[in-house]
Amino acid sequence: MANYAVEPSILQPYVPYGTELDEWNGTYYASMVGFMFMHTRVRGFSVPWHKHFEEVNLRFYVRHRDPQHGWRRGVVFVKEIVPRPMIVAVANTFYGEKYAAMPMRHHWRPTADGALEVEYGWKVGEEWNYLRAHTSQQATPIAAGSEAEFITEHYWGYTRLGERRTGQYEVVHPRWNAHEVHSFEMNCSIARLYGEAFVEPLSQAPKSVFMADGSAVKVMGGEKIG
């Protein structure tokens, strides 16, 4: 999870109705995230050749005041990249997300110095883009009140369905632990994937990078705000 400081004016056009930008200590973040879906099931069923696959996404952070439950903190995805068109069709249909299918690859390799080399790649045209990091092998608890807690503890997804309609869904998982990242490198066709507005902020060094250990996750059924 590579976390970049982004001006609110860049994110504001993507903010869904009924939500507002969320910030941590005065910084508005957008994160490049690479991860694996493992043992995936849709409505209780696994689909052959679609159980294990990569995803890379660009996301930012919002909050929504629910009339009954108060503030809900969530994420908005600018784009989510996966390797198979059927995943795109299901996610875009059921959740109104902005998935795209591209060739993808990944690896996790122990290094001679006892670290891990982790890479997620996606092919844009003829060029391989990637997120690449060397991390510690051991994960430690994420500290309460930390930046890493802010990044990982957003349990709702929000999607813009129209000028005055928003989709929301809950993502349920236990609190994650984090691996320290020793070095990080990104190669990304930023303008082509996300537009010119994101080129400058995503070309700077990220304010932070860490790797979360992940867990079992349940994505609940969607509902609408409007």
N, C-alpha and C positions, 0 to 999 in steps of 0.2 A: 504494500500500500504506500504509494509515493504521493505526498500531500503538498500541494502548491498553493501559495497565496494568490488569490484572484480578485480583481476589483469587482465590487458588487454590480457595477453597470454592465459587465460582461455576462454575469449570471442572470440578471433580472429578466431578460426576455424569455428565459426558460422556466421561470418560477410559476408553478401551477396556481390556478385560482384557489383562494382559501388558505394558502400557505405564505410564509415569509422566510427570507433568508435567515439562516442560523449562523452564529459566529462563535469563535472561541478566543477569548481575550483580545477582541477587536480584529481578529483575522478571519476572513472568509476563505474557506478552503474548497478546492476541487482536487479529487484524488484519482490517480490512475491505479487501477486495481487488477491484478491477475490472480486467478485461482482455478481450482478444479472442482467440477461437480462429480461426485462419486456415488454410485448406487442410486441413481436418480429414479424417482417414480412420479408419475403424473396421475393424480386422483387414485392413488393406490396401485397403479400398474406400471411396470417397467417396460420400456420399449426397446427391442433389440437394436444394437449399435448406437443407442442414445442414452446409455446408462452412465458412461464416463466421458467427460468432455471438458475442454478448457473454456474459460470466458475471460475476456479483458474488457473493462468498462471505464468510462470517465463519468464521475458522479460528483455531485455537490450536496450541500446540507441545508435542510429547511425545517420548519416546525409549523404545526397546525394546532389551533386551539379547538379541541372537541368540546361541544356544549356540555357533555356529561362527564368526561374524563379529564378535562384540562389539556395541558400541552402534550402533544405527541411529536417526538423528534424523528425526522425521516430523511430519506435521500431522494434525489432526482437524478436519473441517468440521462446524460447527454447522448450517449450511444453505448450499446453493449454488443460486443463482437463474439460470436460463437462459430463452430466449424460446420454446422449442418443446417440446411434450409428448413427442415421440419421443426427444429427448435425455434427458429425465428417465427414461423407461422403460429405455433402454439402460444408463445409468449406475447407476441403482438396482438393476437386475437383475444386472449383471456385477460391480459393485464394492460393493454394499450402501451406497452413499452416500445423502445426504439432499437430493436435488435437488427443486426446485419450478419450475414454468413460470409466467412472468409476462411481460406486454409489456415490451420493453426497447428502449433506443436508446443511441447514443453519438455523440460527435464529437471530432475533433482539429482545432484551428484555430490557425494562427499569429496572433500578436498584433502590434500596431503597434510594440511595444517589443522585438520579437525573441524573445519567449517562445512557449510553447505553452499553449493553453487545452484541457484534456482533461476530458471528462465522460462518466460512465456512469450511465444512468438506468434505473429499473425501476418499474413502476406497481403500487401496492398499493391495491386498490379504485379510487377515483377520484383518488388523489393520486400524483404523480410523486415518487419518492425519487431521490436522486442522490449521487454522489461527484464533486466538481468541484475541479480544481486548475489553477494556473498554474505551469508548470515551465520550466526551462531547456531549450533545444533540444539541447544537447550532453550526452552521457552520459560518465561517467568511471568507471574501475574501482572496484569496491567494496573497501574496505580490509580486509585480513586482521585478524580479531579484533574487527571492528566490530559494532555492533548490526545494521546492514544485512546483514552476512554471516550473522549468526544467523537473521534473518528469511528470507533467501532460500536458505540452504544446508541445508534440510531435504528430503531426497530420497526420503522414504517417505510413503505415505498409510496411515492406520489408521482402520478403521471398526468400530464396536461391533455385533456380530452377535448377541450374547446375553450373559448374565452371565459365561460362561467361554469365549466364542468371539469372536475378532477377525479381521477381514480385513486383510491387508497387501498393498501393491503398491508397486513402485518407479517413481519418476518420473525419467527420465534427461534431463539437459540440461547444456550447458556453463555455466560461471560467467557470471553476468549483470553488466552495468554499470548504473549508476544516474544518473538525472537529479535535480538539485536541485529541490525544490518551494518556490516562493516564497510561495504562499498556498493554503489548502485549506478546503473547505466540504463538510459532509455534511448531508443531510436524509434521515432514515430513520425508518420506523415500527418502532422497536426492539421495543417490547412485543409488537406484533402478530406480528412475524417471529421474534423470538428469545426472548421471555418477559420477565417483569418483572425478573428477576435481572440482565439485561444493561443495563437502562435507565440506571442511575447510571454505570457505567464508560464506556459508549459515549456518554454525554451530556457527558463531560468533554473537554477538549482532548486530542488524541492526544499521546503522548510523542514520536512522530516520524512523519513522512510522507516518502516518497520514491517515485519512479517507476522501475521496472526496465525495461530495454529489451527483455527477453524474447528468445526464440530458438526454434529447432526443439526440440520436446519429444516424447519417447516415453513413453507410459504402459504399463508391462509388465503381463502377466497377473497376476491376484490369487492369493494363497494364504492359508491359514488358520493362526491361532495358537489353540491350545486344549489 
